[in-house]
Amino acid sequence: MLERFVELLAAHENIRRRISETYRYIMIDEYQDTNLIQAELVRGLAATHNNVMAVGDEAPSIYPFRGANFRNIMDFPTIFPDARIIKLEENYRSLQGILDVANEVISRAEEKYTKILFTERRGEFRPLLVRAQDEHMQSRFVA
């Protein structure tokens, strides 16, 4: 269904313009989990204005099995050159020990938006690395 709508927008300038002018502001949450067709749809809807706000985090893209494409969030500033990136680095859920591990993992990514996660929460919890032989052992450990 989405494919046909994207094809309609691509093939008919007058329809694309009319719909784009009707929806002057577009906001997408979890943009890292969008697929190529959804990204094309956003471009078509924003054809006359480029007023797009995308919220997302490139680090935890978890839906590639559904067709999510990591490139969508990484290429967003190229597709929308006037985009302004606002980093939300303060974390309200985790203790700093967990964020230190996350920062280390994120820092090793070949392609990323540079950020340093931090928190004001205090605590001494340090994550453990547990090597499980298989998923059954992992499940037992977590339980």
C-alpha positions in Angstrom: 0.0 0.0 0.0 2.7 2.5 0.9 4.7 1.6 -2.2 1.7 2.6 -4.4 1.3 5.9 -2.5 5.0 6.7 -2.9 4.7 5.8 -6.6 1.7 8.2 -6.9 3.7 11.0 -5.3 6.7 10.4 -7.5 4.7 10.2 -10.7 2.2 13.1 -10.2 3.8 16.5 -9.4 0.4 18.1 -8.8 -0.7 15.5 -6.2 2.7 15.6 -4.5 2.5 19.4 -4.3 -1.1 19.5 -3.0 -0.4 16.9 -0.3 2.9 18.4 0.7 1.2 21.9 1.0 -1.6 20.3 3.1 0.9 18.7 5.6 3.4 21.5 6.2 5.0 20.0 9.3 6.0 16.4 9.6 7.4 14.7 12.7 8.7 11.1 12.8 9.6 9.3 16.0 12.1 6.4 16.1 13.4 7.4 12.6 16.2 4.8 12.9 13.6 2.1 12.5 12.1 3.4 9.2 12.5 1.5 6.0 13.4 2.8 2.6 9.7 3.2 1.5 8.9 5.1 4.6 11.9 7.4 4.0 10.7 8.0 0.4 7.3 8.8 1.7 8.7 11.5 4.0 10.6 13.0 1.2 7.5 13.1 -1.0 5.4 14.6 1.8 8.0 17.3 2.4 8.5 18.1 -1.2 7.4 21.7 -1.0 8.8 22.7 2.4 11.3 20.3 4.0 9.8 21.0 7.5 10.6 17.6 8.9 11.5 16.7 12.5 12.9 13.3 13.0 13.6 11.9 16.4 15.8 8.9 16.7 19.0 7.3 17.9 21.3 5.5 15.4 22.8 3.3 18.1 19.8 1.0 18.9 18.3 0.3 15.6 16.5 -2.9 16.3 14.2 -3.6 13.4 16.4 -4.6 10.4 14.4 -7.8 10.2 11.4 -5.6 9.4 13.3 -3.7 6.7 14.5 -0.8 8.9 17.4 0.9 7.2 20.2 2.5 9.3 21.1 4.7 6.4 17.8 6.7 6.8 18.9 8.3 10.0 22.5 8.7 9.0 21.6 10.3 5.6 18.9 12.6 7.1 21.2 15.7 7.2 22.2 15.1 3.6 18.6 14.7 2.4 17.5 17.7 4.5 20.5 20.0 4.4 19.0 22.6 6.7 18.5 20.0 9.4 19.7 20.9 12.9 20.9 18.0 15.0 20.1 18.3 18.7 21.8 15.7 20.9 19.9 14.4 23.9 22.8 13.1 26.0 21.4 13.3 29.5 19.9 10.0 30.6 17.3 9.9 33.4 17.0 6.1 33.7 20.4 4.6 34.0 23.3 4.9 36.4 26.6 6.3 35.1 28.3 2.8 35.2 25.8 1.5 32.6 26.2 4.7 30.5 30.0 4.3 30.6 29.7 0.9 29.1 27.2 2.2 26.5 29.5 5.1 25.6 32.4 2.7 25.1 30.3 0.4 22.8 28.9 3.4 20.8 32.4 4.9 20.5 33.6 1.8 18.5 30.9 2.2 15.9 32.4 2.9 12.5 29.6 5.4 11.7 27.7 7.3 14.3 26.7 10.7 15.6 29.2 11.5 18.3 27.7 11.8 21.8 28.6 11.2 25.4 25.7 9.9 27.5 25.7 11.1 31.1 23.4 11.2 34.2 23.0 13.0 37.4 21.8 9.8 39.1 24.2 8.5 41.7 25.0 4.9 42.5 27.8 2.4 42.4 26.3 -0.3 40.2 28.7 -1.6 37.6 27.5 -3.9 34.8 28.9 -7.4 34.5 30.0 -9.2 31.4 28.7 -12.7 31.5 29.6 -15.1 28.7 26.8 -17.6 28.2 27.4 -20.8 26.3 24.1 -20.5 24.5 20.7 -18.8 24.7 19.4 -21.2 27.3 22.2 -20.5 29.7 21.7 -16.8 29.1 18.0 -17.1 29.9 18.7 -19.0 33.1 21.2 -16.4 34.2 18.8 -13.5 33.5 16.0 -15.2 35.2 
